[in-house]
Amino acid sequence: MTKLAVLMTAERAADVIDPLTRELIEQRFAVTWAPDTNPETVIALSKDADAVLTSWGTPHLDQSIWANGAGPRVVAHAAGSVKKLVDPAIFDQGVAVFTAGGRIAWSVGEYCLAAMLTLARRLPRFDGAIRSGGWKQTAYRGHELAGAKVGILGASSTARALITLLKPFGCDVVVYDPYLSDERAAELGVRRAELEETLQSTFVSLHVPDVPETKGLVTRKLIEQLPDGAVVVNSSRGPAIDQQALLEHALDGRIHAALDVYDPEPPTLEQKVLEAPNLLLTPHVAGDTEEGHLALAGFVIADVLQYLDHGTRGPSSVDPASWSIQA
């Protein structure tokens, strides 16, 4: 029977492993549940396992674990990015890596849709009016998402989730991504566009990875060219956008923005930013839902079993060729 080491705390396991997946794991594997996530414990259990199941809180799996042909042949990460978990060199040793980033993407997509609708309808402003004893705000009227132009930066899994959720709204969706082909864009039901055109949309959502090429991608000049009343959502990486310029234009009342990520994190924001009714501020929780978290282990374990039983790689499999552009 395949030996599986679950390298996470009991609290994290309860967070990312639903009861049915826990039962499946116990049935299909000879399981060792780590008593702690100290590096020494993780190294020892990894060296003796055929596969490991990891999540947030699991320390970096040093390449030395695979020295002399040893180490697990499968790494299943019940969380998002694996860039800080493993070194890409292990792919050369035939190690298969899986990540639940694709499942988290759906949660992020829902957040982005919710943020767009919330700001388009000016709900924070109306909510604040009621709370302060007011009523109708005759100077303001909300807008609809239906039929609007939506610009998406990056064709990542979170972007694809949002694109799916936007379909009933009949939006004109344009995507900027240097790696997106016309054929793939057609499959997604979107059209490719240059960065400048993408940012000339009524709604703009960022879905880029944290790589050198995306740092400062959305410059002050590009922010100045946003249409009046535009809604900007950033749930990807704080450094991808000129945060100061974005906040300045939001404070002027020209645009609306939902920020779930910041540069730096956690942010230090001025009181006027905290009180702005056209800003929706959340603490890096776009991918954080009860249902989403509980589904993470099951998402990767399903593909791991297909890989072990049939040699096939499902949607959670990490492609070594795309390592440099992964989140």
N, C-alpha and C positions, 0 to 999 in steps of 0.2 A: 504494500500500500504506500502511496506517495506521502512522504513526510512533509508536513506543513508547519512552519513556525509563525505564530501570530505575534508580531512584534509591535504591540501597542499596549497601553495601560487598560485595565478593566473598564475604567470610565470611558475611554475612547472607543473600546470595543462595543459598549452598550450604545454609543452614539452613532456608529456607522454600520453595525451588523444587526439586521432585523432577525427575529426569532427563526424564521424559516431558513434563512441563509446560515445561521449558526447551526441549525440541525443538519443542513446539507453538508457543511464543513465537517462536522463530527462523523457523518456517514461515509464520506468519500476520502477523507484523509486521516492519517495518523497525526493528530494535532498536538502541538505543544504551545500552551499559552504562556507568553512571557510574564514572569513575576514583576518585572519592571522594565524600563527602557534605558537603563544605563548602557553606555557604549560597550562595556565588557560583556554584559548579558546578551546584547544584540549580536555581537560578533560570534560569540560561542554558539548561540542557537542557529545563526545563519549558516555557519560552517557545517552543521550537522543536518541541514534541511535540504529537501529537494525543491521546495518552494517557500516563499515568505509572503505574508500578508502584512502590509504596513499602512500607516495613515499619518495624520498630523501628530507630531510629537516623536515620531520615530527618528532617531539620529541618522546622520549620513552613513550609508553603507559603503565603507571604504573598499577600494579596489582590492586590497590585500585579502579580503574574504575569499576572493576567487583565485588566489595564488595556487600554482601547481595543479590547476585543473579542478580544484575543490569549489565549494560554494553552491548555492541554489541555482537551478536552471531557469527558475521563474521568479520574477518579482511582481507582485500584484499590489498596487498602491490604491487604497480606498480613500483617496483624496485627489487633489488636483495635480499641479506640476510635479514632475519627477526630477527636475534639473538639480535640485539641492539634495535629492535622495541618493542618486547613483551617478557614477561617471559614465560617459558614453563609451568608454573603452570596453565595458563589459559586453557590449553587443558583439564585439569581435570574438568573444568566447562563446557565442551561441546562446547567450542569456536572453530570454523573452521577457519583455517588460510591459506591464499593463497599467493603465491609469483610469480612474473614474472621472477624469475631467469632463468627459462627454456627458455624464449624468449631471454634474454640477452646472454645465452649460445651460440646461433647461431652466434651472432655478434662476440663473442670471438673465436669461431671455425674458422670463416673466417679470423680473424686477425692472428691466429696461422698458418693457411695454407699460407697466404700471406707472413708471416715472414719467413717460411721455404723456400718458393720458392725464395724470395728476397735474402736470404743469400746463398742458394745453388748455385744460378747463379752469386753470387758475385756482385750484382747490385750496392751496395753502393760504392764499390771500383771503378767500371767502371764509375759511375756517377761522382765521385770525380776527376777521371782522365780527363774527358771531361771538367769539370768546371775549372780545373787548366791549360787548354790548351793542354792536352795530347790527345792520341788517343788509339791505340791498347795496351793492357797490355799482352804482349806475355808470361810473366812468370805465368799468371793466366788463368785458364779455369774453367768455371762453371760446375756444376754437376746437374743431374736430380733427381727428387724425385721419379719418376716411378720405382717401384720394390725395393725400398730401405727399410731397416729395420727401423721402427719407434717405439721408446719406449715411452710409455705414463704412467705418474705417476698419478694414481687416475682415477677412472671410473665415475667421476662426470658428470653432464649434459654438461659442456663445453667439456669434453673429448669425450662424445658420439657424440656431434656435429662435432668435428674434425674427429672422426672415419668415420662418414657418408661422410664428404667431401673428405676423403682420398680414398674412395672406387674406383673411376675411375683410380687411380694411381697404383693399384695392389700392394700396399705395404705389407710387412710382419709386421703386427702391433702386438706388445706385450705390455701387460698392467700389471703394478704392482699396486695392490690394495688388501689389506688383506680381504676386504669384498666382493670381486668379486668371484662368484662361477664359476666353469667350465661350468655349464649350461648357465649362463648369458653371459659368455665370448663367447660361441659358438653362442648364439643369436646375439651378436654384430659383429661376424665374426673376432674375435681376439683370441689370446691365452694368458693365464695367464703366468706370469714370476716373478721370484724373483727380488728384487731391483737391484742387481748387474747385472743381464743379461739385464734388461730393460735399464740400463745406458750404456750398451755396444752396443748401436745402433747408426746408422749414424745420425738420427734425434731423439731428445729427447724433449718432451713437458710436462710441469708440470701443473697438474690440481687438486691439493690437497686443502682441506679446511684449514682454519686457526684454527687449534686445537693444543694442546700441543704435540701430537704425530708427527706432521709434522714439527715442528720447528727443523731446522738443519738436515732435512731428507737427503738431498744431501750433503754429507760431502766432505772435501778436498780430502780424499782418493778416493772417488768415482769419483770425477771430474778428478783426475789424471789418472783414468782408462778409461776415454772416448776415443774413437778412434780418431786418428788424423783427422782433418777436420770435426769433428762432429758439428752439428748445434743444439744449445740448445735454447729453447724458454720458458720463464717463464712469464705467464700471470695470475698466481694464487696468490701467496703470496710471498713477498720478503724474509721473514725469513725461508722459506722452503729450501733454498739453501745457501751454503757458498758463499756469493757474492764476497768476496775478492779473494777467490781461483779461482772462475770463471773468474773474470776480469784479474787476473794474467795470466791464461792460454790463454785468448783471446788476451791479449797484446803481448804474446809470438808468436802469430800467429798460435797457434796449433789448436784452435777451433774457432767457430763463435757463437755469442749469440745475441738473441733478448730479451731485458728486457723491460717489461711494468710495472713491480712492483719492488720495491726496499726495502731495509732495511738500514736506515729508509726512509720515504717518507715525503717531496721530498728529493732526494738524493743530496749529495755534492760529485761531481765526479772530479777527477783530469783532467787537460787539455789533457793529453795523452789518457785518456779514451774517452773523448769527440771527439777526432780526429781519433780514431781507425776505419779503414774502414771495419773491420770485426765485428763491434758492431752496432746493430740497437736499438736505445734508444727512447722509447716513454713514455709519462707521464700518465700512468694508464688509457689508453683509449681503451683497447681491446674490451670492451663491449659497447662502445659509438659510435652509428651511428644514423643518422637522422631517418631512417626507423625503427630501433630497438626501439628507445625511444618512438616514436609515437605509437608503437604497444603495449606498456607495459600495459596500463590500459585495453585495449581490451582483452589482453591475460588472465588477471585474472577475469575480469567481465564475460567473457563467461563461465568460470567454476563456478563462484559464482551463476549465474542464473541457471545453471544445478543443483547445490546443493540446491538452494532454491525451485526450481520447482519439482525436482525429487529425491533429496537426494543423488545424485551421486557425486563422487569426481573426477575431471579431473586432468590433468598433473600438474597443478599449485598448487594443494593441498599439504600442508606441513604435512608430516608423523611424529607424535610425537615420534615414535620409533627410528627415525633416527636423532633426534635433535642433539645428541652429535657429529655426524660426518658431519653435514651440514656446508657449508661455512659461 
